[in-house]
Amino acid sequence: MNREEYKGVYVYAQQVDNKVSNIALELLGKAKVLANDLGSEVVAMLLGSDIKDQAQKLAEYGADKVIVVDHPFLKEYMTEPYTQAISNIIYEFKPDIVLFGATAIGRDLAPCVAATVHTGLTADCTKLDIGDFPMTPIPGKETLHKQLLMTRPAFGGNTIATIAIPDFRPQMATVRPGVMQKLPRNREAKANIIEFDAHLEKNNRYVEILDVVKKVSDYVDIQDAKILVSGGRGMQNKENYEKYLRPLANLLGGQVSSSRAGVDQFGIPKELQVGQTGKTVRPKLYIACGISGAIQHLAGMEESDLIIAINKDETAPIFDVADYGIVGDLFQIVPILTKMVEQELAKKAEM
Amino acid sequence: MNIVVCIKQVPDTAGGVKFNPDGTLDRAAMLAIMNPDDKAGLEAALRLKDEYGAKVTVVTMGLPKADAILREAMAMGADDAVLVTDRVLGGADTWATSQTLAGAVRALDYDLVITGRQAIDGDTAQVGPQLSVHLGLPIVSYTQKLRIEGDYVIAERMFDDRHHVLKVKMPCLLTALSELNEPRYMTPGGIFDAFKKEVTVMGRKDLVDVLDSNIGKVGSPTQIAKASDKVRKGAGTQYIPEDATDAAEYIVGKLKEKFII
């Protein structure tokens, strides 16, 4: 393998129902930073049926080039035609780096592509850098420059590893949603749009879709929320989430979320669950109310910028990650807090 | 029908994760268990066996002590068990692991291969999909429901905001979610039988159609540049307020300090 042949930072521009997903824009933001370090370009791979109109949006968020594969087989996400299409792009264009979102789709697609083209893949990265491998020189071993260094948590966030793929190309990673920053939209931006025939051919790995059942959700994605007011076992019941947490979240322009205990015991919807088996969130402010802080919960929220915890039990593990931990009764504190926040905001509005 | 279920032995996190005094993970103090998603995959296989009749074979790649989860699987009702173990297979990433498992599965009869979605130690969810590519099988990831119709599997594949109902011709591969079912317990008779049965041990030479350059540490495209047990960021300030008003004032002060309000 000649590493010099492989160029460009490629992003799988995930779309659902012909609408580009937020994760694709986040990946473009990161790809731009990596491409600057490498002196290369950012390329978005857009797959779907009647999908071309989404290419401009990718340009506006940082793509220098958009490779479009437009084919009826690609209308709804299916493992095999998508794997074929991305693999054939890789064979044709030889990217240095390929990034996918660590979404349900990305975590199905990326490993199949890596297995097809024979390269390495690092799952669920929270940090990507360009640097040397080995990171510190080892006598007798060649130091490679401008390698992709991929950092990921494992074991529910208890261990952390930095991975490199020195001898194979492309270097591939899936990246957690909500971790990378998208660029400000530039409506003037233009990209070179390439329509690519990926030579899709039906084989035994194609499966038949009998039905697509969409869940109707009344909830805003908690991964997009800048502020989360989150409840746990200490909330006692579902009604208390509405009574105590919702008003505070509304005032702060945030959302209500929950630990697993709230989902399992009080019937809070699963899509509002933060944690290892729920969603990983990274808001500017996370207020944990009556959450003890099981390790699986901490793994889903400890990267938040600011964590405030209110809990009666001063030994609760949530206090191990909270920037400010308040030992007390949430049912007394939260209503007063809500009132005070309201007054503060009113005061500010007058100024 | 022949069903092969791939399972992995992992350290248990449910009983509480144990830490060393410096905040790093104390692996030695934690129990080794059958990975939860894999157990759901095994349960799904056993239910198909109950309903349609099938021979269920469990396969694990690991150290000799992984024998324990194979015995557990047989005590739950698996018919055969295969331990893939060899010094040269160590240090494998997901590419090399899926190559190795493919080599073992090729040596067996199968109509259906089931893996868990992901293991709780690595959390990559890559081995199942990569195994499907190496074996040239259609895949249904994140299976939350399934049934058999003739030569076809009808399966529900879970995605974030939707599920797909898929019709897939066997042989095929499914990855199971722990939400798929509630795994059965071992039975006393099953435990007794499980320890009388033979576990088939496979080494490097028993793997079918696998290159030396694709196994173990040498066959792994990914390499660890740096690894550490994560030291948690550590507690901030704990505040014991005089009363609820004092607590609320304290929080408001912090929110103003951080320009949130």
Interface residues (C-beta under 8 A of the other chain):
Chain A: V16 E76 Y77 T79 E80 T83 T103 A104 I105 R107 D108 A110 P111 C112 A114 A115 T116 H118 T119 G120 L121 T122 A123 D124 F133 P134 M135 L149 P153 A154 F155 G156 G157 N158 T159 I160 A161 T162 I163 A164 I165 P166 D167 F168 N204 R205 Y206 V207 E208 I209 L210 D211 V212 V213 K214 K215 S217 I227 L252 K284 L285 I295 Q296 L298 E302 L306 I307 I308 I310 E314 F319 D320 V321 A322 D323 Y324 G325 I326 V327 G328 D329 Q332 I333 I336 L337 K339 M340 V341 E344 L345 K348
Chain B: P11 T13 G16 V17 L25 D93 T94 W95 S98 I120 D121 G122 D123 T124 A125 Q126 V127 G128 P129 Q130 S132 V133 H134 G136 L137 P138 I139 V140 S141 Y142 I154 M158 F159 D160 D161 R162 H163 H164 V165 L166 K167 V168 K169 C172 S220 P221 T222 Q223 I224 A225 K226 A227 S228 D229 K230 R232 K233 G234 A235 G236 T237 Q238 Y239 I240 P241 D243 A244 T245 A247 A248 E249 Y250 I251 V252 K254 L255 K256 K258 I260 I261
